[in-house]
């Protein structure tokens, strides 16, 4: 009777002995492995599975023989050489000292997965999402730390060296008389001045001084002025803020603004860019609007394009702060073409307190 019940089980069940040899197989297992019972029984587990399910690291500290099954993934080998990804649940037989292990095997591509396998797959996806969020949070935190380190290094070292060199050139100018020498000296001074200006721009990008001293709108205005100067765009800032965000929130908003504006410069091929700073729902709402090429995605909140890590990090920054991030875009040739990036974060948002900044 027990053998008949085992054979008739709706799941693909395989019983292994302590040596990893198949001793029993259900009818559903025959179908899944595409082998008759005589071709299953007696085979070693490594002949049927790409990776021995028993060697998988147990999840949540569960080991075969406990009250709960161990979940893992592998792939089965069919006679024709095909490899089929599967979910596997391992359980030892209660009270059995011989070391028999029961494998319940579900085809990942099948629509008839067991409830347990479906629940475990959802749990795995949730764990993967959490791990991805933590990894991106670490990327964001390390970005801020590296920016602060580089900004301090540039200001205290490279920029000071260039300033000292320019002072020495001024002393040299007073000793020169030949017009050609003075001309060469002038070109050298211009090159050093340009290098110093670029370093100051770099320091601004890493740690804009006005962000802490004058506020988000002032730092954003400088950011847009740089965009206009470097890319010949018409820029416009609408400051609708009623109060200045706290400094951590200000830094979070500015970093997202930097990425959105950089995206306009790199990809939009726009003639105009507008930034709107506002407040909504006890938080801060920011829009970055351009009239550039846009994309085929006309709907809002579409997934960020592949390869755009900056957009992914913008979305992650907003999510980690308890806010949201959206993009809407219309391709060029359509009325009102261009792209709008919108993000919102609550008051008091601070990624540092969440382990990312």
N, C-alpha and C positions, 0 to 999 in steps of 0.2 A: 504493500500500500504506500509506504513512504517513498519507494523508488518510483512508483507511478506518479505520485504528487510532484516529486522532484523533476521528472521528465516533462510534466505538463506545465511547469512554472512559466509564466509569461516572460520572464527575464532570461537572458543568456547567462546561465550559471555554470561555472567550472570549478571542480574540487581538485585541489592539488595536495599531494602528500608532502611530507617534510623535505623530500629530495627535489621537489618542484616538478613532479611527474603528474600528469592528469589521470585521475582515477574515475571521475564521473563527469558527465556533461549533459545538460538539458537539451530538449529538442530545439529551443530557441538558440542555444549556443551552436548547434549544428548549422542553423540557417545563417547566423552571423559570421561564423568562421568559414562557411561554405565547405564543410567537411562532414562526413557521416561519423557516427559515434565511434566506429572502429578505427577511423583515421584521427580521432581526437584522443581517445583513451590510450595511454602509454607514451604520448609525446611529452617532451620536456617543455617547460614554460618558455624557454628562450627560442624554441622552434615556432611558437605561436604568437609571441609578443616581441615587438622591437626592443622594448625595455621591460625587464622583469618588474611587474607592479609591486612585488614584495620589497623591492629595494628602495622604493620611494620614501622620502622623508615624511613621517607621519605629520598630519596637520593637527594643530591645537594640542599637541602632546599625546594624541591617541595612538595606541599601538595595537596590533592584532591581538585579540584575546581580551580586550577591554569591552565595556558595555556598548560602545559606539563603533561603527565601522571606520576604517581608514579610507579616505578618498584620495585618488590620484588619477593621473592621465597616462596614456601610453598609446600604442598603435598595434593592431593585430596584423599578422601576415596571412594572407589568403593563398590558396594553392597556386594561382596564376602569377604571384609575385606582388599583387597589389597590397599596399599598406593603408589601413583604415584607422583614423584617429578614434580613440574610445575613451570614455570615462569608466573608471573601475572603482568598485567598493570591495574592500577586503574585510573578511570576518572569520575568526576561528570558530570551530564548532564548540558550543558550550559543553564543558565537562569532558572534552575529548583530549586524552593525553598524547595522542599520536602525532600531533602537530599538523592536522589537516587544515587547509585554508580554503574558504569558499570565495570565489571571485564572481561578482555580479558585474557584467560588462555591458555598456551601452554605447552604441554607435553615435558619435557626436553629430553626424550628419542626418541622423534619423529624427523624424518628427515624433517618435513614440518613446522618448526618454522617460525613465522612471521619475517619480516625484522627487525622490532623494537625489538623483543625479542633477535634476533641474535646479533644486535648491542649492546644491553644492556649486554648480556652475555660476549661479547668481552670486554666491558668496565669494567665489574666486574673482569674478569681475569687479565686485565691490572692493576687494582687497587690492586688486591691480589699480583701481581708480585712486584709492587712498595712497598707494605707493607712488603713483605718478604725480599726484598733488604734492606729496612730500618732496619728491625729487625736484619738481619745478620750484617749489618754495625755497629749497636749498640753492638752486641756481639764482633766484632773485636776491636772496640774502648775500650770496657770494659776490654778485654783481655790485651791490651797494658797498660792500667792504672794499672790493678792488677799486671801485671808483674813488672812494675816499682816500685810499692809499696812494693812488696815482696822482690825484689832484694835489695832495700834500707834497709828494715828491717833485712834481713839476714846479710848484710854486717855490719850494724851499731850495731846490737845486738848479734845475735847468733854466728857469726864468731868471734866477739870480746870476747865473753864469753869463747869460746873454746880456743882462743889464750891465754887469761889470765890463764885458767886452765893449759895449757901446761907449761907456765912459772913457775907456782907454783909447778908443778911436777918436774921440773928441780931443784928447790931449795930442794925439798924433796929427790931427788936422792943423793944429796951431804951428806945427813944425814944417809942414809941407808947403812948397811954393809952386811946383810945377803943375800946370793946369791938368795934364794927363793923370798925374798922381792923385790930384784932388778929385778928378772924375771917378777914378777907380775906387777911391775911398768912399765917395758918395754912394756908389752902387753897393759896396759892402755894407754900409750903414743901412741902406734900404732893405737889403736881404735880411740883416739881423732884426730890423724893425718888423719885417713881415713874419719872421720866425717867432718873435715875441708875441705878435698879435695872434698868431695861430695857437700858440701855447695858452694865451689868455682865453681864447675861445674854447680850447680843450678843458681848461679849468672850469669855465662856465658850464660846459656840458656835463662835467662830472659833479660839480657842486656849485650851482649858480649862487653868487653872493646875495643877490636881491631877494632870493626866496625866503631867507630868514630875516633880512633887514627891512624889506619893503612889502613882501607878500607875494601871493601866487600870481596876481594880475601883472605886477611889474616884471616878474621873471618870465611870464608867458609873453609879454610884449617884446622883451629882448629876444626870446626864442623866435618869434615871428619876424622880427626885424632881421635876424640872421637868415631866415628862410627867404625873405624878400631880396636880401642882398646877394645871396649865393645863387638863387634860381630865378630871379626877375619875376617874382609873383607879386600880385596885389594881395596884401594881407589885411585882415580886419579883426579886431578883438572887441567883443561885447562883454563887459564886466557887469554881471547882474548879482554879484555876491553881496549879501547884506552884512556879513561879518567874515573875518579872515579865518580860514580853517586852522586848526592847531597844526604845529609844525610837522609832526609825523604824517598827518593826513595831507598836508600841503605837499610834502615830499612825494607821497604816493601818487597824488593827482598829477604832479609835475612829471614824474617818470613816465606815466601813461601818456601824457601830452607829448613828451619828447618822442616817444615811439610813434605816435599817430602822425606827428608833423614830419618825422623822418620818412615815414611811409609815403606821405604826400610827395616829398622831395624825390624819392627813389622811383616810385611806380606810377604816380597819378598823371604825369604830364599835364598838370593843371595850370590855369592862368590866375586862379584866385583861391585863397584859402581863408576861411573864417573860423574863429574859435569863440565859442560861447561858454562862459563860466556862470553857472547858476546854482540854485538851491531847489530841492524837491524832496518831499517825504522825509524830513529830518535828516537830510544828507546833501551831498554835492553832486550836481549833474553837469557833465561837460560834453560838448559836442564839437567835433572837428569836421568841417564841411569843405569839400573841394569840388571843383567843376571839371575834373579830369576825365580820364578814359573810362573809369568805372569797370564793372564786370558784368557778366551775364546773370549774376544772382540779384534779382530784383527784390527778393523778400528779405526782411530783417532777420537778424539772429542766425544767419547761415554759418556753417562751419568755416573756421579760418583756413585759407589755402595751404596746401602742403608746402613745406619749406619756409614758411613765414614764422620763424620762432618768435620774433618780436610780437606778433599778434597773439600767439599762443600765450606768451608771458603776460601780455596785457590782460587777457581773459583770466589768467590764473591770479594775477595781482588783485583784480576786482573780486574774484570769488573768495580768495583767502581773507580779504577784508570784509566779507559779508555783503558785497555789492554785486553788480552785474556789468556785462560788456556786450555790445551789439554792433553789427555793421549792416548798413543798407547801401545798396549800390545799383546804379543804372548805367548801362553802357553808353559810350559816346554815340551820338546820332539820334538818341532819344531825347524827348523834352526833359529838361532838368537833369541832364546827365551828371555823373560824378559819384562820389562816395561820402557817406556820413558815418563817422565813428562816434558812438555814444557810450558813455560809461557813467555809472553812479556808485558812490561809496557812502556809507553812513558817516555821520559826524563822529569824530573821535577815532576813526579807523587808524590802526597802527599795526603794520605787518611785523614790526620788531617783536611785539608782544605775542605774535602767533608763530614766531620762529622763522619769519621771512620778511625781508624788507626790500 
